Amino acid sequence: MKGKKKKEPVGFNPAEIFAALAMLEKERGIPQSFMMEKIVQALVTAYKRDHADVENVIVDVDEAHQSLKMFVQKNVVEEEDYVDPANEMPVEEAKKLSAKYEAGDVVNLPVDTVEFGRIAAGNGKQVIIQGLREAERGMVYDEFNSKQHEILTGVVTRIDPRNGNASLRIGTGSESTEALLMAGEQVSGEVLEEGMHVKVYVVEVRRSTRGPQVLISRTHPGLVKRLFELEVPEIYDGTVEVKSIAREAGSRTKMAVWSHDENVDPIGACIGPKGARVGAIVEELRGEKIDIVKYSEDPATFIAAALAPADVVDVWMADEGKACRVLVPDDQLSLAIGKEGQNARLAARLTGYKIDIKPESYEEEEEAPDAAEDAAADQAPLQEVPADEAEDAPAQE
């Protein structure tokens, strides 16, 4: 009985692999050479996994004839040096293959067609599928990476009852992805429900093994800035510039604006006719209060504006460091500080200065003790301090 001809495993067709790589390059932009290198690595790794003692394996890629062949490489050695059958071949045996072989040469022995076909059929397709996934992830990453610091609308798909994190589907079609809105990035008191459309700010896009990870927020100050860009044409075209924003999400935001055109009122542009523009943003932020103040390059003027709605009598800037003392009318002290210190806290963040708020009467109280101290100093006898003690004496303010 004649031996049956060995058949390649079902599904192994080198031509199909080359065709698949050509399609990947055409439709996804992945170079064929890059993917073939991945396939060769996978085939070598798979063979070595089944033959742990084998050290050198190569795959011959013939693009012209669209064929793949695998070879195990063995070193030709003298008979007395032959100790490793998996990686060595005696010179006498090598000469049976070709009389040209001598000790020190390398023999390429073809791997059994059926075994190589089995390895290639599984691993080749696996690498191609993985390549497709990586390509899709790459496209999604590129799509959302270009939208960092922008506003996107997402659909709430799930709320985790354990920690309150919300899963959102952002984007459309094949270029959509799942993003996680952490509980800490949600506005306090805001209730999200499945199916709800929510505007979110894209903080950052990261690569991960499971695909692009889109970090989104509802509390980031950038969300307010982008909302104003959508509502206020003067901000969008650059006539009005948002200099800084301080926000306590869900409660209050302070925003400093500046106009590059002296004929355009930056505050009026942001508020809009009958408050329509800022009103739309307040509605989107579920009633969050927004204070819009005019930016000034003079720190004292800017700080005074930042403490609105309170009036400011005077601002004393510290000689060193970013600090100041502000005087306000006695009856507006609580207004300047705000509920639980919020107004003063936001003004400090907005301006970047540490602000010490005092009532107007504080100045009068401070002047009286100073005058008494000066009079006492005129009458007090001078006391000499020895030089060695003066060096250790603490500095007096």
C-alpha positions as CSV (number, residue, x, y, z in Angstrom):
1,M,0.0,0.0,0.0
2,K,1.4,3.3,-1.1
3,G,1.9,5.9,1.6
4,K,-0.5,8.8,1.5
5,K,0.9,12.2,0.5
6,K,1.2,14.5,3.5
7,K,-1.2,17.4,3.3
8,E,-0.8,20.8,4.7
9,P,-3.1,21.5,7.7
10,V,-6.4,23.0,6.8
11,G,-6.3,26.7,6.8
12,F,-2.6,27.1,6.1
13,N,-2.0,28.9,2.9
14,P,1.0,31.2,2.7
15,A,-0.6,33.1,-0.2
16,E,-3.5,34.0,2.1
17,I,-1.1,35.4,4.7
18,F,0.6,37.6,2.1
19,A,-2.8,38.8,0.8
20,A,-4.0,39.6,4.4
21,L,-0.8,41.6,5.0
22,A,-1.3,43.5,1.7
23,M,-4.9,44.4,2.8
24,L,-3.6,45.6,6.2
25,E,-1.2,47.9,4.6
26,K,-3.7,49.3,2.1
27,E,-6.6,49.8,4.5
28,R,-4.9,50.3,7.9
29,G,-1.6,51.7,6.8
30,I,0.5,49.0,8.6
31,P,3.6,48.1,6.5
32,Q,3.7,44.5,5.3
33,S,7.4,44.2,6.4
34,F,6.4,45.2,10.0
35,M,3.6,42.6,10.2
36,M,5.8,39.9,8.5
37,E,8.5,40.5,11.1
38,K,5.8,39.9,13.8
39,I,4.7,36.7,12.1
40,V,8.2,35.4,11.8
41,Q,8.9,36.1,15.5
42,A,5.7,34.3,16.4
43,L,6.5,31.2,14.3
44,V,10.1,31.0,15.8
45,T,8.7,31.4,19.3
46,A,6.1,28.7,18.7
47,Y,8.6,26.2,17.3
48,K,11.0,26.7,20.2
49,R,8.2,26.3,22.7
50,D,7.6,22.8,21.3
51,H,11.4,22.1,20.9
52,A,13.0,23.6,24.0
53,D,16.5,22.3,23.1
54,V,16.7,23.9,19.7
55,E,18.6,27.2,19.7
56,N,18.6,28.5,16.2
57,V,15.5,28.6,14.0
58,I,15.0,30.8,10.9
59,V,12.0,31.5,8.6
60,D,12.7,32.1,5.0
61,V,10.3,34.6,3.5
62,D,10.0,34.6,-0.3
63,E,7.7,37.5,-1.3
64,A,8.1,36.9,-5.0
65,H,6.7,33.4,-4.8
66,Q,4.6,34.1,-1.7
67,S,6.1,31.2,0.3
68,L,7.2,30.6,3.8
69,K,9.7,28.0,4.9
70,M,11.2,27.2,8.3
71,F,14.7,25.8,9.0
72,V,16.5,24.5,12.1
73,Q,20.2,25.6,12.0
74,K,22.8,23.1,13.2
75,N,26.6,23.6,13.5
76,V,28.8,21.1,11.7
77,V,31.3,19.6,14.2
78,E,33.9,16.9,14.2
79,E,32.8,13.5,15.4
80,E,34.7,13.7,18.7
81,D,33.1,17.1,19.4
82,Y,29.5,16.0,18.8
83,V,27.6,16.4,22.1
84,D,24.4,18.3,21.3
85,P,22.1,16.5,18.7
86,A,19.5,19.4,18.8
87,N,22.0,22.0,17.6
88,E,25.0,20.0,16.1
89,M,25.6,17.6,13.3
90,P,28.7,15.4,12.8
91,V,30.7,16.3,9.7
92,E,30.3,12.8,8.2
93,E,26.5,13.1,8.4
94,A,26.6,16.6,7.0
95,K,28.6,15.4,4.0
96,K,25.8,13.0,3.1
97,L,23.7,16.1,2.5
98,S,26.4,17.9,0.6
99,A,30.1,17.1,0.1
100,K,30.9,20.8,0.5
101,Y,30.2,20.8,4.3
102,E,33.2,21.1,6.7
103,A,33.5,21.5,10.4
104,G,32.5,25.0,11.4
105,D,29.8,25.3,8.7
106,V,26.1,25.8,9.4
107,V,23.4,23.4,8.0
108,N,19.9,24.5,7.4
109,L,17.5,21.6,7.9
110,P,13.9,22.2,6.7
111,V,11.2,21.7,9.3
112,D,8.7,19.0,8.5
113,T,6.1,20.6,6.2
114,V,3.1,19.4,8.2
115,E,4.6,20.6,11.5
116,F,5.5,24.0,10.1
117,G,2.1,24.2,8.5
118,R,0.4,23.5,11.8
119,I,2.5,26.2,13.5
120,A,2.0,28.8,10.8
121,A,-1.7,28.2,10.4
122,G,-2.4,29.1,14.0
123,N,0.2,31.7,14.8
124,G,0.1,33.5,11.4
125,K,-3.6,34.2,11.7
126,Q,-3.3,35.0,15.3
127,V,-0.7,37.7,14.6
128,I,-2.8,39.1,11.8
129,I,-5.8,39.3,14.0
130,Q,-3.7,41.0,16.7
131,G,-2.4,43.4,14.1
132,L,-5.9,44.3,13.2
133,R,-6.7,45.0,16.8
134,E,-3.6,47.1,17.3
135,A,-4.4,49.0,14.1
136,E,-8.0,49.7,15.3
137,R,-6.7,50.7,18.8
138,G,-4.1,52.9,17.1
139,M,-6.8,54.6,15.0
140,V,-9.0,55.2,18.1
141,Y,-6.0,56.5,20.0
142,D,-5.1,58.9,17.2
143,E,-8.7,60.0,17.0
144,F,-9.1,60.9,20.7
145,N,-5.5,62.0,21.2
146,S,-6.2,64.9,18.8
147,K,-9.2,65.8,21.0
148,Q,-7.3,66.2,24.3
149,H,-8.5,69.3,26.2
150,E,-11.7,69.4,24.1
151,I,-15.3,68.8,25.0
152,L,-17.0,65.6,23.8
153,T,-20.5,64.4,24.4
154,G,-20.8,60.9,25.8
155,V,-23.7,58.6,26.5
156,V,-23.9,57.0,30.0
157,T,-23.9,53.3,29.5
158,R,-23.5,52.1,33.1
159,I,-23.3,53.4,36.7
160,D,-21.3,51.2,39.1
161,P,-23.4,51.0,42.3
162,R,-20.4,50.2,44.4
163,N,-18.2,53.3,43.8
164,G,-20.4,55.6,41.6
165,N,-18.1,55.5,38.6
166,A,-19.9,56.0,35.3
167,S,-19.0,54.4,32.0
168,L,-19.6,56.5,28.9
169,R,-19.5,55.7,25.2
170,I,-17.8,58.5,23.4
171,G,-17.4,58.8,19.6
172,T,-19.3,57.0,16.9
173,G,-18.9,53.9,14.8
174,S,-15.6,52.0,14.8
175,E,-13.9,55.1,16.2
176,S,-15.9,55.1,19.4
177,T,-14.5,53.9,22.8
178,E,-15.5,53.4,26.3
179,A,-14.4,56.0,28.8
180,L,-14.6,56.0,32.6
181,L,-15.9,59.1,34.5
182,M,-14.6,58.5,38.0
183,A,-16.7,59.5,40.9
184,G,-14.1,62.1,41.9
185,E,-14.4,63.7,38.4
186,Q,-18.2,64.0,38.7
187,V,-19.9,67.2,40.0
188,S,-21.1,66.8,43.6
189,G,-24.8,66.5,43.7
190,E,-25.2,65.8,40.0
191,V,-27.2,62.6,39.3
192,L,-26.2,60.6,36.2
193,E,-28.5,58.0,34.7
194,E,-28.0,55.4,32.0
195,G,-28.8,56.8,28.5
196,M,-28.1,60.4,29.5
197,H,-26.1,62.5,27.2
198,V,-23.3,64.4,29.1
199,K,-20.6,66.8,28.0
200,V,-17.2,65.8,29.3
201,Y,-13.7,67.3,29.2
202,V,-11.0,65.1,27.8
203,V,-8.1,65.5,30.3
204,E,-5.7,62.9,28.7
205,V,-5.5,60.0,26.4
206,R,-3.2,57.1,27.3
207,R,-2.1,53.9,25.6
208,S,-2.8,50.7,27.4
209,T,-2.7,47.0,26.6
210,R,-6.5,47.0,26.5
211,G,-6.6,49.9,24.0
212,P,-6.6,53.7,24.4
213,Q,-7.6,54.9,27.9
214,V,-9.5,58.2,27.7
215,L,-9.5,60.2,31.0
216,I,-12.5,62.5,31.2
217,S,-13.9,65.0,33.7
218,R,-16.9,67.1,34.6
219,T,-15.1,69.0,37.3
220,H,-12.0,70.3,35.3
221,P,-11.8,74.1,34.9
222,G,-11.1,73.4,31.2
223,L,-14.7,72.3,30.8
224,V,-15.9,75.8,31.6
225,K,-13.3,77.4,29.3
226,R,-14.4,75.2,26.4
227,L,-18.1,75.9,27.0
228,F,-17.4,79.6,26.8
229,E,-15.5,79.1,23.6
230,L,-18.6,77.4,22.2
231,E,-21.0,80.1,23.3
232,V,-18.9,83.3,22.9
233,P,-17.6,84.0,19.4
234,E,-15.2,86.6,20.7
235,I,-13.4,84.0,22.8
236,Y,-13.4,81.5,19.9
237,D,-11.8,84.0,17.5
238,G,-9.3,85.2,20.0
239,T,-10.6,88.7,20.5
240,V,-11.3,87.9,24.2
241,E,-8.9,85.7,26.1
242,V,-9.6,83.6,29.1
243,K,-6.6,84.4,31.3
244,S,-7.3,82.0,34.3
245,I,-10.1,80.0,35.8
246,A,-10.7,78.8,39.4
247,R,-13.5,76.3,40.0
248,E,-15.2,74.4,42.7
249,A,-17.4,72.2,40.5
250,G,-21.1,72.3,41.1
251,S,-20.9,75.4,43.3
252,R,-18.9,78.4,41.9
253,T,-16.4,79.3,39.2
254,K,-14.4,82.5,38.8
255,M,-13.0,83.4,35.4
256,A,-10.7,86.2,34.5
257,V,-11.0,87.6,30.9
258,W,-9.1,90.1,28.9
259,S,-9.9,91.9,25.6
260,H,-7.4,92.4,22.8
261,D,-9.7,95.0,21.3
262,E,-10.4,98.1,23.4
263,N,-13.8,98.4,21.7
264,V,-14.9,95.0,23.0
265,D,-16.0,94.6,26.6
266,P,-14.7,91.2,27.6
267,I,-17.2,90.7,30.5
268,G,-20.1,91.9,28.4
269,A,-19.2,89.5,25.6
270,C,-19.1,86.6,28.0
271,I,-22.4,87.5,29.6
272,G,-24.2,88.1,26.3
273,P,-27.5,89.8,25.5
274,K,-29.7,89.6,28.5
275,G,-27.3,87.1,30.0
276,A,-28.1,84.5,27.3
277,R,-24.5,83.2,26.8
278,V,-23.5,82.7,30.4
279,G,-27.0,81.5,31.1
280,A,-26.6,78.6,28.7
281,I,-23.4,77.6,30.4
282,V,-24.9,77.8,33.8
283,E,-27.7,75.6,32.6
284,E,-25.2,73.0,31.2
285,L,-23.4,73.1,34.6
286,R,-26.7,72.4,36.4
287,G,-26.9,75.9,38.1
288,E,-23.2,76.4,39.0
289,K,-22.6,80.1,39.7
290,I,-20.1,81.9,37.5
291,D,-18.2,85.1,38.4
292,I,-16.6,86.8,35.4
293,V,-13.9,89.4,36.2
294,K,-11.6,91.6,34.2
295,Y,-8.0,90.6,34.2
296,S,-5.3,93.2,34.8
297,E,-1.6,93.1,34.6
298,D,-1.5,95.2,37.8
299,P,-1.7,92.5,40.6
300,A,-3.5,94.9,43.1
301,T,-6.2,95.8,40.5
302,F,-6.6,92.1,39.5
303,I,-6.9,91.0,43.1
304,A,-9.5,93.6,43.9
305,A,-11.6,92.5,40.9
306,A,-11.2,88.8,41.8
307,L,-12.9,89.4,45.2
308,A,-16.1,90.5,43.5
309,P,-18.9,90.8,44.4
310,A,-17.3,92.5,47.5
311,D,-15.9,96.0,47.2
312,V,-12.2,96.5,48.0
313,V,-10.9,99.6,49.8
314,D,-7.2,99.0,49.4
315,V,-4.6,96.3,48.5
316,W,-1.2,96.1,50.1
317,M,1.3,93.9,48.2
318,A,4.0,92.1,50.2
319,D,7.6,93.2,49.5
320,E,8.5,89.6,48.8
321,G,6.6,86.6,47.6
322,K,3.1,86.4,46.1
323,A,1.1,87.6,49.0
324,C,-1.1,90.6,49.9
325,R,-3.4,92.1,52.5
326,V,-6.8,93.4,51.3
327,L,-9.0,95.9,53.2
328,V,-12.7,95.7,52.6
329,P,-15.7,97.7,54.1
330,D,-16.6,96.2,57.5
331,D,-20.0,95.3,56.4
332,Q,-18.6,93.4,53.4
333,L,-16.1,91.3,55.2
334,S,-18.2,88.1,55.2
335,L,-19.1,88.8,51.5
336,A,-15.4,89.0,50.6
337,I,-14.6,85.8,52.4
338,G,-17.6,84.0,51.2
339,K,-19.5,81.0,52.6
340,E,-16.9,78.7,54.2
341,G,-14.2,80.9,52.7
342,Q,-15.1,80.0,49.1
343,N,-14.9,83.5,47.6
344,A,-11.5,84.2,49.0
345,R,-10.2,80.8,48.2
346,L,-11.3,81.0,44.5
347,A,-9.9,84.6,44.2
348,A,-6.5,83.3,45.5
349,R,-6.5,80.5,43.0
350,L,-7.5,82.8,40.2
351,T,-4.8,85.3,40.9
352,G,-2.1,83.1,42.2
353,Y,-1.7,85.3,45.3
354,K,-2.1,84.5,49.0
355,I,-4.8,86.9,50.1
356,D,-5.2,88.1,53.7
357,I,-8.6,89.9,54.0
358,K,-9.1,92.5,56.8
359,P,-12.0,94.9,57.6
360,E,-11.5,98.6,57.0
361,S,-11.4,99.3,60.7
362,Y,-8.3,97.0,61.0
363,E,-6.2,99.8,59.5
364,E,-7.4,102.3,62.2
365,E,-6.7,99.7,65.0
366,E,-3.3,99.0,63.6
367,E,-2.3,102.7,63.4
368,A,-3.1,103.4,67.1
369,P,-0.8,100.8,68.6
370,D,2.0,101.8,66.2
371,A,1.8,105.5,67.4
372,A,2.0,104.4,71.0
373,E,5.0,102.2,70.3
374,D,6.8,105.0,68.6
375,A,6.2,107.4,71.5
376,A,7.5,104.7,74.0
377,A,10.6,104.1,71.9
378,D,11.5,107.8,72.0
379,Q,11.5,107.7,75.8
380,A,13.1,104.3,76.4
381,P,16.9,104.3,77.1
382,L,19.1,102.5,74.6
383,Q,20.4,99.1,75.6
384,E,23.7,97.9,74.3
385,V,23.9,94.3,73.2
386,P,27.4,92.6,73.2
387,A,28.6,91.7,69.7
388,D,28.7,88.0,70.5
389,E,25.1,88.1,71.8
390,A,23.9,90.3,68.9
391,E,24.8,87.5,66.4
392,D,22.5,85.0,68.2
393,A,19.7,87.5,68.9
394,P,16.5,86.7,66.9
395,A,15.5,89.2,64.2
396,Q,12.5,91.3,65.1
397,E,9.8,92.1,62.7
